[in-house]
């Protein structure tokens, strides 16, 4: 018998929620799937000797940078349109 994991409620600032929603849309994921993917990525580790260390550049960081670039490009387009 498969059990569903219990629901979990979290509080996000309005800005963080907008960022996660935008990332989910960009990655063709549900809001929940985006959050789970980012949490899982934050726990990926590499073994260094006998210690576990977080990887230096995570998928989350790359995704955040790509999302920021996309936002900046969109903002530049709006500014350019306003100039004319």
C-alpha positions as CSV (number, residue, x, y, z in Angstrom):
1,X,0.0,0.0,0.0
2,X,1.5,3.3,-1.1
3,X,1.1,6.2,1.3
4,X,1.1,9.8,0.2
5,X,3.4,12.1,2.0
6,X,1.7,14.5,4.4
7,X,0.9,18.0,3.2
8,X,3.2,20.7,4.3
9,X,2.4,24.3,4.5
10,X,5.1,27.0,4.1
11,X,5.1,30.7,4.2
12,X,6.8,32.6,1.4
13,X,7.2,36.3,0.9
14,X,5.2,37.7,-2.0
15,X,8.5,38.3,-4.0
16,X,9.8,34.8,-3.4
17,X,6.5,33.3,-4.4
18,X,6.6,35.4,-7.7
19,X,10.1,34.2,-8.3
20,X,9.2,30.5,-7.7
21,X,6.0,30.8,-9.9
22,X,8.1,32.4,-12.7
23,X,10.7,29.7,-12.5
24,X,8.0,27.0,-12.5
25,X,6.4,28.5,-15.6
26,X,9.8,28.8,-17.3
27,X,10.6,25.1,-16.4
28,X,7.1,23.8,-17.3
29,X,6.6,22.6,-13.8
30,X,3.9,23.0,-11.2
31,X,4.6,25.2,-8.3
32,X,5.0,22.2,-6.1
33,X,7.4,20.4,-8.5
34,X,9.5,23.5,-8.8
35,X,9.9,23.8,-5.0
36,X,10.7,20.1,-4.7
37,X,13.2,20.2,-7.5
38,X,15.0,23.2,-5.9
39,X,15.0,21.6,-2.5
40,X,16.4,18.3,-3.8
41,X,19.1,20.2,-5.7
42,X,20.1,22.0,-2.6
43,X,20.8,18.7,-0.9
44,X,22.9,17.2,-3.6
45,X,26.4,16.7,-2.3
46,X,29.7,15.5,-3.4
47,X,32.0,13.3,-1.4
48,X,35.4,15.0,-0.5
49,X,37.5,12.6,1.5
50,X,35.3,11.4,4.4
51,X,33.2,14.5,4.5
52,X,30.0,15.4,2.6
53,X,30.1,18.9,1.1
54,X,27.6,20.8,-0.9
55,X,28.4,21.1,-4.6
56,X,29.8,24.5,-5.5
57,X,27.4,25.4,-8.4
58,X,24.0,23.9,-8.1
59,X,21.3,23.6,-10.7
60,X,19.3,26.0,-8.5
61,X,21.9,28.7,-8.8
62,X,22.1,28.2,-12.5
63,X,18.4,28.3,-12.8
64,X,18.2,31.5,-10.7
65,X,20.8,33.1,-12.9
66,X,19.0,32.1,-16.1
67,X,15.7,33.4,-14.7
68,X,17.4,36.7,-13.7
69,X,18.8,37.1,-17.2
70,X,15.4,36.4,-18.8
71,X,13.8,39.1,-16.5
72,X,16.5,41.6,-17.3
73,X,16.1,41.0,-21.1
74,X,12.3,41.5,-20.7
75,X,12.8,44.6,-18.7
76,X,15.3,46.0,-21.3
77,X,12.6,45.4,-24.0
78,X,10.0,47.4,-22.0
79,X,12.5,50.2,-21.5
80,X,13.4,50.3,-25.1
81,X,9.7,50.4,-26.2
82,X,9.1,53.3,-23.8
83,X,11.9,55.3,-25.4
84,X,10.0,55.5,-28.7
